[in-house]
């Protein structure tokens, strides 16, 4: 063996638990500081490629003057020159316009049907009043759009719903175009960029992302818990595995808050992957501890730790490569995934071997270290 | 130890021979049937993987891994590796559907977007469905103007025009979109399907005047009919579907019908036969914005460009004309579909609507085709949906939102790809060094590294058959680390001296199987339920990496290493 670690489980191993517990408590302080990325809070992220760096302060001032709420301006060197990254907060007017447009278009077909009823019934008072009432509400929405676009429009002046519908579509488009036009102009006046990429996340889109992510988290928790209980079929080890994974996530999130790694779709995926990694080492430890009988439990825990740390080292190495790649290219996806994976893997080392292992060890020793070897049902299907 | 003799003996074994024979067949199939290369490749891998997990013999396991690696290399060579716009450069606009839709509706939506984009002259647009609630629209170039055009196509509706005898009889603005709907089956009166709609007062008046006395005439229904254009059609496209239900159409009659269908006062679209003008090219554009609609395979394109036309390329399928003819009333003969010019349907006018009495409600009905009742019902539904969509100006059946668009300049994408590949190589080297330091024995370290490289090749071949984007690339890098992990578990277990190797292997696999299962389970909701396309590539590659390892490479690794310890 080239690498040999001392057996940390000789002596009072329960003391080890102080480290992960302290770390988790510390992490809880930093979690509220986790920044939400554009994906989840909405807004616009502009990434420009330029030959020269820019004055970040001047660009920020220019954008603020043009009416944008700037949340960050960064200028970074990358292989093709400089990458300038501007993040702009969700625009209140745009959010309102989107809402009005969605409401308008979901109602307009109904109104158009009522209008045709008026004709079909030869303007019966009943049909007319129904139409007028429905028309009034969509007129209100259309007027809201006209107002945001800064147009002197009066929706009730449009004779038919078809004309109103066509105009509302054009006006909404105009609002979006004017906003991006204003942004492009401000940027091109201040940055000599060669290309620019706009990542615009509207309010409804970011809401949708949040909603889906929450659903994924809930489903993952449920099925992972079921899977773990099915595999171990004993309460304490199953709970220990789940606690280990949960601690790892808390530590990773805390580190994200501390180091300023934003929570985006990419870092969210990395967090889910971490659950997998964390379970990987937890399963190794728990299987070796409770389903084997060679040596003492402490020796088995130590052997498991040797294997587990080698595994974590391999993962740390491959994510370090990704991290270096992210540093060179400034590709946000790479950065978010690798940074989260790195802090999470370190967290996993601590949570598994200093928290999970002592819990299972003390459970084993209390039980009298007489765990019978039983073969989980899954292995009979897949192994040779 | 593995000796040369053992390899020779192993190769002679029947199962092993069968496996390699199957692999060669699969390679041949990929080479011959290029269009189905990807499905053949994926199916072959699955078959080998299943065979390996059932036969459970060491030699078969190693042979299976070898077969899959060779197959993967072959697929990389023949099917190629597709990269997302992150690496190839271009623009991607995700279109999010408000609700998830069935496969049929999804297909309709994709083709509607394609048709409408093509009508805009955006022929290089790639539209592909992602899951059941998202569509990707991708452009190979990254000009802001093109992006705006695509956004316009997606966010605005098309222009519907109904043309009778060269006059606009009805426009999209005349129709109350809220009233367009399918007619319930009990009111069909003999037809298989029908769509009804109500028109405005002005629309009713114009329609009744325009169609006065034109019973049986076709109503040419256009969506985004091009103006200021000519169309150059090859004889093949013209005569492709000349045998219609009502009888054979001659070439001269076909041309006559084609010309008729594109008549519109002041905005005729002249029709030219490619073969006729190829020898004696003398057509000239009206102005510098005149479009020439032509097949993408046409040899006339350079000449048309030279003459000053704006060339709009269409696929051969879009250029093909479909006809409806009848012996009894030649006046109703018409081109029924000609997608290249936006002609999507041409129902005949019933006598009752051509008598000059304005009416507000109209109905378009027709017959469905199919051999069984179920097939006819499906066809009727399809036709109803098509017609509804045309009347609504190509509006999509569910409300859509445009997602966050990504724009990558091509040289930067190429640079990203180069650096990412270097990253993968470095990751492999770093991990190889680590296991070398940890285990010191070349007999352990070499197989470990070889298996990792094999896994990498298989992963790239499978993911590359679809699309490798940024998140999939990150997943590939992660998979290298994940792959080596399980081999570490196997090795550490085998290095223990307590029990016989077979028993130890079994234990190692119990651990690996369990941890792969939980890891996959943790990622599964992300893959299957989220529809978060931005990161699905990552989920796919991590899950695929884990499963590949579990079913193929780790059993093979175990088999190799076990021999070393015997």
Boltz contact constraints between the chains, C-beta under 6 A:
constraints:
  - contact:
      token1: [A, 2]
      token2: [B, 437]
      max_distance: 6.0
  - contact:
      token1: [A, 2]
      token2: [B, 438]
      max_distance: 6.0
  - contact:
      token1: [A, 79]
      token2: [B, 415]
      max_distance: 6.0
  - contact:
      token1: [A, 80]
      token2: [B, 412]
      max_distance: 6.0
  - contact:
      token1: [A, 109]
      token2: [B, 177]
      max_distance: 6.0
  - contact:
      token1: [A, 109]
      token2: [B, 178]
      max_distance: 6.0
  - contact:
      token1: [A, 110]
      token2: [B, 178]
      max_distance: 6.0
  - contact:
      token1: [A, 112]
      token2: [B, 176]
      max_distance: 6.0
  - contact:
      token1: [A, 112]
      token2: [B, 177]
      max_distance: 6.0
  - contact:
      token1: [A, 112]
      token2: [B, 178]
      max_distance: 6.0
  - contact:
      token1: [A, 113]
      token2: [B, 178]
      max_distance: 6.0
  - contact:
      token1: [A, 113]
      token2: [B, 179]
      max_distance: 6.0
  - contact:
      token1: [A, 116]
      token2: [B, 176]
      max_distance: 6.0
  - contact:
      token1: [A, 116]
      token2: [B, 179]
      max_distance: 6.0
  - contact:
      token1: [A, 116]
      token2: [B, 198]
      max_distance: 6.0
  - contact:
      token1: [A, 119]
      token2: [B, 360]
      max_distance: 6.0
  - contact:
      token1: [A, 120]
      token2: [B, 360]
      max_distance: 6.0
  - contact:
      token1: [A, 160]
      token2: [B, 200]
      max_distance: 6.0
  - contact:
      token1: [A, 162]
      token2: [B, 173]
      max_distance: 6.0
  - contact:
      token1: [A, 169]
      token2: [B, 156]
      max_distance: 6.0
  - contact:
      token1: [A, 195]
      token2: [B, 409]
      max_distance: 6.0
  - contact:
      token1: [A, 197]
      token2: [B, 407]
      max_distance: 6.0
  - contact:
      token1: [A, 199]
      token2: [B, 404]
      max_distance: 6.0
  - contact:
      token1: [A, 200]
      token2: [B, 404]
      max_distance: 6.0
  - contact:
      token1: [A, 201]
      token2: [B, 404]
      max_distance: 6.0
  - contact:
      token1: [A, 204]
      token2: [B, 401]
      max_distance: 6.0
  - contact:
      token1: [A, 212]
      token2: [B, 530]
      max_distance: 6.0
  - contact:
      token1: [A, 212]
      token2: [B, 532]
      max_distance: 6.0
  - contact:
      token1: [A, 216]
      token2: [B, 525]
      max_distance: 6.0
  - contact:
      token1: [A, 216]
      token2: [B, 526]
      max_distance: 6.0
  - contact:
      token1: [A, 216]
      token2: [B, 530]
      max_distance: 6.0
  - contact:
      token1: [A, 219]
      token2: [B, 525]
      max_distance: 6.0
  - contact:
      token1: [A, 220]
      token2: [B, 522]
      max_distance: 6.0
  - contact:
      token1: [A, 220]
      token2: [B, 525]
      max_distance: 6.0
  - contact:
      token1: [A, 223]
      token2: [B, 521]
      max_distance: 6.0
  - contact:
      token1: [A, 224]
      token2: [B, 521]
      max_distance: 6.0
  - contact:
      token1: [A, 224]
      token2: [B, 522]
      max_distance: 6.0
  - contact:
      token1: [A, 227]
      token2: [B, 518]
      max_distance: 6.0
  - contact:
      token1: [A, 227]
      token2: [B, 521]
      max_distance: 6.0
  - contact:
      token1: [A, 231]
      token2: [B, 514]
      max_distance: 6.0
  - contact:
      token1: [A, 265]
      token2: [B, 532]
      max_distance: 6.0
  - contact:
      token1: [A, 265]
      token2: [B, 534]
      max_distance: 6.0
  - contact:
      token1: [A, 265]
      token2: [B, 535]
      max_distance: 6.0
  - contact:
      token1: [A, 266]
      token2: [B, 535]
      max_distance: 6.0
  - contact:
      token1: [A, 269]
      token2: [B, 535]
      max_distance: 6.0
  - contact:
      token1: [A, 269]
      token2: [B, 538]
      max_distance: 6.0
  - contact:
      token1: [A, 272]
      token2: [B, 522]
      max_distance: 6.0
  - contact:
      token1: [A, 272]
      token2: [B, 523]
      max_distance: 6.0
  - contact:
      token1: [A, 272]
      token2: [B, 526]
      max_distance: 6.0
  - contact:
      token1: [A, 273]
      token2: [B, 542]
      max_distance: 6.0
  - contact:
      token1: [A, 275]
      token2: [B, 522]
      max_distance: 6.0
  - contact:
      token1: [A, 276]
      token2: [B, 519]
      max_distance: 6.0
  - contact:
      token1: [A, 276]
      token2: [B, 522]
      max_distance: 6.0
  - contact:
      token1: [A, 279]
      token2: [B, 518]
      max_distance: 6.0
  - contact:
      token1: [A, 280]
      token2: [B, 515]
      max_distance: 6.0
  - contact:
      token1: [A, 280]
      token2: [B, 519]
      max_distance: 6.0
  - contact:
      token1: [A, 283]
      token2: [B, 514]
      max_distance: 6.0
  - contact:
      token1: [A, 283]
      token2: [B, 515]
      max_distance: 6.0
  - contact:
      token1: [A, 284]
      token2: [B, 511]
      max_distance: 6.0
  - contact:
      token1: [A, 287]
      token2: [B, 511]
      max_distance: 6.0
  - contact:
      token1: [A, 294]
      token2: [B, 498]
      max_distance: 6.0
  - contact:
      token1: [A, 307]
      token2: [B, 492]
      max_distance: 6.0
  - contact:
      token1: [A, 310]
      token2: [B, 438]
      max_distance: 6.0
  - contact:
      token1: [A, 310]
      token2: [B, 488]
      max_distance: 6.0
  - contact:
      token1: [A, 311]
      token2: [B, 485]
      max_distance: 6.0
  - contact:
      token1: [A, 311]
      token2: [B, 488]
      max_distance: 6.0
  - contact:
      token1: [A, 314]
      token2: [B, 431]
      max_distance: 6.0
  - contact:
      token1: [A, 314]
      token2: [B, 481]
      max_distance: 6.0
  - contact:
      token1: [A, 314]
      token2: [B, 484]
      max_distance: 6.0
  - contact:
      token1: [A, 314]
      token2: [B, 485]
      max_distance: 6.0
  - contact:
      token1: [A, 315]
      token2: [B, 481]
      max_distance: 6.0
  - contact:
      token1: [A, 317]
      token2: [B, 430]
      max_distance: 6.0
  - contact:
      token1: [A, 317]
      token2: [B, 431]
      max_distance: 6.0
  - contact:
      token1: [A, 317]
      token2: [B, 434]
      max_distance: 6.0
  - contact:
      token1: [A, 318]
      token2: [B, 427]
      max_distance: 6.0
  - contact:
      token1: [A, 318]
      token2: [B, 477]
      max_distance: 6.0
  - contact:
      token1: [A, 318]
      token2: [B, 480]
      max_distance: 6.0
  - contact:
      token1: [A, 318]
      token2: [B, 481]
      max_distance: 6.0
  - contact:
      token1: [A, 321]
      token2: [B, 423]
      max_distance: 6.0
  - contact:
      token1: [A, 321]
      token2: [B, 426]
      max_distance: 6.0
  - contact:
      token1: [A, 321]
      token2: [B, 427]
      max_distance: 6.0
  - contact:
      token1: [A, 322]
      token2: [B, 477]
      max_distance: 6.0
  - contact:
      token1: [A, 325]
      token2: [B, 423]
      max_distance: 6.0
  - contact:
      token1: [A, 329]
      token2: [B, 416]
      max_distance: 6.0
  - contact:
      token1: [A, 329]
      token2: [B, 419]
      max_distance: 6.0
  - contact:
      token1: [A, 333]
      token2: [B, 470]
      max_distance: 6.0
  - contact:
      token1: [A, 333]
      token2: [B, 471]
      max_distance: 6.0
  - contact:
      token1: [A, 334]
      token2: [B, 474]
      max_distance: 6.0
  - contact:
      token1: [A, 337]
      token2: [B, 474]
      max_distance: 6.0
  - contact:
      token1: [A, 378]
      token2: [B, 513]
      max_distance: 6.0
  - contact:
      token1: [A, 378]
      token2: [B, 517]
      max_distance: 6.0
  - contact:
      token1: [A, 379]
      token2: [B, 510]
      max_distance: 6.0
  - contact:
      token1: [A, 379]
      token2: [B, 513]
      max_distance: 6.0
  - contact:
      token1: [A, 382]
      token2: [B, 513]
      max_distance: 6.0
  - contact:
      token1: [A, 383]
      token2: [B, 506]
      max_distance: 6.0
  - contact:
      token1: [A, 383]
      token2: [B, 509]
      max_distance: 6.0
  - contact:
      token1: [A, 383]
      token2: [B, 513]
      max_distance: 6.0
  - contact:
      token1: [A, 384]
      token2: [B, 56]
      max_distance: 6.0
